[in-house]
Amino acid sequence: MSRLRLPALLATAFAACVSFSSQAAQKDHFSVCWTIYAGWMPWEYAGSQGIVDKWAKKYGIQIDVVQLNDYVESINQYTAGQFDGCTMTNMDALTIPAAGGVDSTALIVSDFSNGNDGIVLKGDGKKVGDLKGMDVNLVELSVSHYLLARALDSVDLTEKDLKVVNTSDADISAAFNTDQVNAVTTWNPMLSDIKAKPGVTEVFNSSQIPGEIMDMMVVNSATLKDNPALGKALTGAWFEVVELMNAKNAAGKAALEHMAKASGTDLAGFQAQLDTTRLFATPKEALVFATSKQLPETMRKVAEFSFQHGLLGEGAKDTSAVGMAFANGVTSGDKNNLKLRFDPTFVQMAADAKL
């Protein structure tokens, strides 16, 4: 089960998608895309088991739930206007559609990595400080890269104190088996495989920066504004599935087994990945996170990392280049260029049982 999270800014698509974002209008047929990852398998279940159809019918619309095989390509297609919504991380939402000019809304912040991402050293390396002077293999400009930067912050080191070696998620486990590679930053399931090897130490993981690597369903803001039924149907379907997953009964187990099989693993493997994923079990839990004071601060950190690594676009002069909006009227960055919105309106409706 792999989720490549390397941002790939496609300038050629941006002109088209900016025009798309301003052309939204009322309609009755929508499509959203997703890729395989533990925290997004509920979308597969909701789509294949008729739950999305049920909620869409309630609001007089149709929603196609489409699986794509390539994570970056799914975001690029959303950015280009081929989908109304897409699953993605918070950093990628900022650095691909939002930085590209597509006004996007985090409809549901569904979970955050709580140990799914980690830094592992061989041999004598036992702490983050031991990374100094080392080569560290990771998917460059991904959330693994962000995790490394945050780990270095914790011990007053910077990326200048080591060398980042760009390595694909498909190759990172094999690379760690070689004598040349002594440090990696990666995510599950590769992380679990690497941690199981003898003589290795995980020196930092995402549970130490809780809430900073988020998984979300992102939708086009103009489309959502003109078609609130889309937000209601998707939110209702999502929390129906999550409630089933947490039911602790035969139906819940069957749902988890279905998701495990659909993601290419068994129930034990799927549960192991859920154990390091802080999946919000109820709308109220999701609402608390979406309205927290921590969220804007987290996104400021993400924006800083993104700017330092050239991910906010060629014209970005500082970390405030892409404006972001949060609950309770809070904004961050350029208020005249608000392109990423964390809007808890629909999660609030779910929490109030008004969907």
N, C-alpha and C positions, 0 to 999 in steps of 0.2 A: 504494500500500500504506500504509494508515493505521491507527494504533492510538491512539485517544483515551484518555488516561489521567487524566482529571479525576475525582477522588473525588466521589461523590455519596451522602452519608449519608442513608439512607432510614429515618427513625425508625419509621415505621409497619411496616416489615418486621422490625425487630429483635426485637420481642416474640415473633413467630412463629418466627424463626430461633433464638432462644435456647432455646425449648422443643424445637425440632428437634434441636439439638446434644446434648441430653441424652437423646434417644429412640433413638439409634442401637442397632442390634442386628445379629445375624448374618443375612446375606442372600446371595443369589447373583446379583442383577442390579443393576448400577450404571450411572451416567451421569456423564460429565465433559464440560465445554464449553471451547471455545477460540475465539479471534478471530484474524483475519489479522494476522500480523506475522512478519518474517523468522525470528525465533528460535522461533516456535511452529508453523511450517509442518511440522516433523516429525510433529506430532500429526495433521495432516490426512493425511499419507502413511501413518502407522501405522494410522489408522482406515480409510481407503479401500482400502488394499492388503492388508487382512486380517491385519496383524501384531499389532494389539491382540487380534483374535479368537483368533489362535493362542496368545498368551500367556494370555488369559483361559481358554481351553479347558484349558490345562495345569493351571490351578488350580481348575477346575470351576465357573467363574463366567461371567457375561456382562457386557460393558462397552460401552455406547453412547458413541461419541465424536461430539459434536454441535457443529457450527459455529454461532455466533451472529454477527450483523452488528454489534452494538453492544458495545464493550468494557465500558463501565460497566454496561450492562444485564446482561451476562454475570456480572459479579461480584455484582450485586444479586440475580440469580436464585440463584446459589450461596449467598449469604448467607441468602436466604429458604428454603433447603432444597430447591430444585428440582433441584439437581445435587449430586453427591457430591464433585466436584472441579472446578477451574477454573484457567485460566492467568491470571496477573496479576503485576504488579511487586511488589517487596518493600514499597514505601511504601503501595501500595493494599491489600495484604494486611493491613497494620497498621491503616490508617485506615478500612477499610470493614468486612470481617467481624470482625476482632479487636476493633476499637473498638466494634463493635456487639454484642459479647458472644458471638460464635460462635468457639469454640475451633477453631483451624485449624492445619494442619501443612504446612510447605513440604516436600513429599515429594521434589521434585527442584529444586534451584537449577540451571537448565540453562545459563544464560549471563549475561553482564552487558554493558551498553552500553559500547563501547570506541571511541567517536567517533560513535555514532549520534545523539547529542544535542549541540547546540552553540549558541553565542551569536555572532551575526553583526552587524557594524556597517557602515554606509555611510561613504563619504568619509574624513574626517580621523580617525575613530575607529580606533585601531590596537592598543589594549590595554584590559584590563578596567577600569582606572582611568578611562578615557574615558566610561564609563557614568554617571559622576556627573552628576546634573542632567538626565538624559535620560528620555524615555518609552521603556519596553521592552515590546514586544508579545509576549505568550505566553499559553498556556492556563493560566489561574490555578489554583493549588493542584494542579498536575500535577507530574510529575517534572521538567519544564522549569523550573517555579518553584523546585524544589529545587536544580536545577543552577545557576540564577542566584544563589541564596542562597550556595551553596558557592563560586562564583566571587567574589562580593563579599567573602566571608570571607578570601579569599587576598590581598586588597589593603586590608584593614581598612576596608571600606565596609559599609553595611547597606542594607536596602530603603528606609530613610528618606532615603537619598541620591539616590533616583530615584523614578520613578512606574511602577508595573506597570499595563499596559493589557491587560485580558482580551480575548483574541482566539481564536476557534476554530481548530482545526487546519485546517479546510476553507478558512478565509479568510486564513490568515497569509501565504501566498505572494503573494496579490493585494494584501494590505495593504502588504507590503514594496515593491511596485512603485510605490506612491504617494509623493509628496513629503513627506507628513506623517509617515511611519514611517522611522526611521533605525536602529532596533535591534530585533532579534527574538531570542527563544530558542525553538528548536523541535527536531524530530527528523526522521529520514529517513522518507519520501523528500523531504519539503519542504525539509529542510536542504540536501540536495545541489542542489536546484533553485536555492535562494537563493545558495548559495556560488558557483554558476556564473555569477552576474551580474557584470558589470564594476564595478570600484571598490568592492568589499566585502572585509571582513577578518573571518575567524573568530578571535575573541579568546580563546575558551575552549571546550573540549568535554569530553565525558564520559571521554575517555581520561586526563584530568588528575585525575580522581577514580575511579580504577579500582576496580571491584567495588562501587560504591555504588548503581548503578541496575541491579537484578537482575530477571531474568525467571524465573518459577517455575511449577510445577504445584502448586497448593495443594489439599489435601483436608481434609474434615471430620475432626477428630481422633478423635472418638468412633467414627465409622464406620470409620476406619482401625484403631483399637484392636480393635474387634470383628471386623474383616474384614481381617486382614493380607494375604490373597490379593489384594486390590485393589492394595495397595502393591507387591507382588511383580510382578504382571502389568503394571502401568503402567510400573514402572521397567525391567523386562526389555524391553518393547516400545520404550521411548524409546531406550535405548542400542543396541538392534539397528539402529534407523534412523540414529542418529548415526554408528555404525560404517560403515554403508553410504554415508553422505554423504562420509565421509573415505577411502573405499576407493581413489579415483583410478583407477577402471576404468569400463568401459562401463555396468555396472549402477549405479554411483554417479552417473555423469553423468545417466543416465536418471531416477534418483530426484530429482536436483536440478532437472532440466528439468520434471518433474512438479510439484514444489513451486512453481517459478517461475510456471508456467501457472496453477496453482490460486490463487496470490496476486495474479494480475493483471499480471505482468510477464514479461520474458524471462530467459533464463539469465544474461546479463550484468548485468541490473538486479538480479536476486536475489543474484548473487555479490557485487555491490558492497555490498549491505546486509549480507551475511554477513561481509564484510571488516571492517566496523566493529562487529561483534558477536563478543564473545569466547565462542564456543560451546564448552563443555567436550567434548572429543573422546572421552574415555574416562570410565568410572566413577571411576577413580583420580584423574583431574584434578578431577572434580566433588567428590570426597570431600575432597581437599586444601582446596578452597575452603570447603566446608561445615563443616570442623572447624578452620578457621583462627581465630587470635585476633583477626583483623581484623573478622570478621563481627559479633560482638557490639558492637564499637566503632562500626562503620558503622551498625548499627541504632539505637544510642543517638543518633547524629547525626540519623537519620531521625525518631526519636521527638521530638527537640527541635524540629526544623522543624515537625513535625505538630502539636505542642502549641501552638507560637507562632502557628500559623495556624488554631487551633480545630478540628483534625481528629481529636482523640482523644475527642470526645464532650462534651456539655454539662457533665457532672459531673466532667470531668478537672481536677484541681487542679494537676498538674505533669506533667513529662515521663514520670514513672514510672507513670502511670495504668493503662496496659496492660502487663501482664507478658509477657516473652518468655523462651523457653527455648532453649538451644543445646547443642551437643555437649559431652560431658565434664562434665555437671552444671552448666554455667554458666547463670546466669539474669540478667536485667536487668529493672528495674522492679518492679512489685508482684507478689511471689511468691504472694499470695493471689488474684491475678487473671491467671494465666497464660493467654493467649489466642492467642499466636502461637508456634509451635514449629518450630525448624529441626532436624529429626530426620534424621540421615544413616544411620539403620539400614538402609534398603533399598538405598541407594547403596553402603553398605559390603558388603552381600550381593552386589551386582552386581560390585563390585571383587574380591571373593573368589571369583567364579564359583560362587556358591551359590544362584543363582536358578533 
